[in-house]
Amino acid sequence: MSQRNLEALDVGAIREAFPILQREFNGEQLVYLDNAATTQTPDPVIDAMSDYYREYNANVHRGIHHLSQEASIAYEEAHDRVAEFIGASGGREEIVFTKNTTEAENLVAYAWGLNELGPGDEIVLTEMEHHASLVTWQQIGKRTGAEVKYIRIDDDGRLDMDHAADLITDDTAMVSAVHVSNTLGTINPVSDLVDIAHDHDALAFIDGAQAVPNRPVDVEAIDADFYAFSGHKMAGPTGIGALYGKKAVLEAMQPYLYGGDMITKVTYEESTWNDLPWKFEAGTPQIAEAVGLVAAIDYLEDIGMDRIEAHEQELARYAYEQLDAEPDVEIYGPEPGPDRGGLVGFNLEGVHAHDLASIMNDHAVAIRAGDHCTQPLHDKLGVAASARASFYVYNTTAEIDELAAAIDNARQLFA
Ligand SMILES: Cc1ncc(COP(=O)(O)O)c(C=O)c1O
């Protein structure tokens, strides 16, 4: 048994809160290592959403009756809780609920990009962007005439910050960068990037989908103009994400979706917009999901974001060392250290990543295989696909041993 240095978290007790982890397939206990895609949901989150539907389900903002008042308070206060969690001192006005990180990217691209960008403007991304940002800004570039440029990554999978300093100029209008790469595991120096963007009066959007779930994040320390993440990657429900935006920037933006709730006054000719954040939340929102997201934040903060970060880094180091010891395994991204997060992307020589994931599935080990929504990055790495093991609060080094055993099994099958 190789449990080491993880006493800080009582993983056994944590696992008991996640009913799904008890599942078995073909008589083998589930080993869930696909957390960068979606994390599992603990009882307190399931219970909070169940309570909402049992006790106070109603539409928000517009009801006079008790249920609507209770639902409205819970929904509105959920914005305050998210603001507090990521250090947004402006409170609810700076937090817009979206479907997920992807919708947050699209919201800014449409509501800000389409109105503000034109020929001569530049959008600077990184070579490790997720399609959520890459495809979105690429399309906004095509529609507005703005040029999209990419900050290079070096051979270790880190951003080339000298290239960033060259690439970001007074022509740059937006810098959009991933905080933690979902393919390489690299933790980017996002506050340095934001500083460079601001030196040139550009705005900065940070994609925190792989950062907020597993480390303390302070959007004001980073000084990002926009910051986004998804609930389903942080022990919360699907269907909800959040966009943080600096109040002044959000105020200056046009709405993204039009309809009910986002207006103040409507005539047959004209409409005026509601206050922040409701101006960006048209129609009936994700009420149960907002309740679930708050429960997830409470759950994670009870454990402690510092401890979650330490736990994941230890697991990532352990997995890296196990895989690195195998000469036929190629690992992507930086070596373990302060700038590597809790996932390991790799390939086993002679075995397609999909075959590897399928053999692992035979042993109830769930990993991801494919391009992880980073096709251009995979092209750059010279591979069509990779396998990815990603960790969360409930994972153990013993599970990584099972991953290593499943890789061994695949190697023998394909020998
Ligand atoms: C870095 C990163 N950005 C964005 C996304 C998109 O998240 P969602 O599918 O929740 O919109 C993901 C999901 O894998 C991601 O890892």
The ligand as an ORCA input file, in Angstrom:
! r2SCAN-3c Opt
* xyz 0 1
  C      -9.625     24.408    -19.299
  C     -11.053     24.209    -19.667
  N     -11.752     25.237    -20.139
  C     -13.041     25.115    -20.473
  C     -13.696     23.923    -20.339
  C     -15.138     23.841    -20.727
  O     -15.899     23.556    -19.612
  P     -17.473     23.321    -19.797
  O     -17.615     22.133    -20.689
  O     -17.954     23.089    -18.425
  O     -17.998     24.551    -20.432
  C     -13.006     22.810    -19.856
  C     -13.668     21.485    -19.768
  O     -13.069     20.462    -19.893
  C     -11.654     22.960    -19.507
  O     -10.946     21.938    -19.033
*
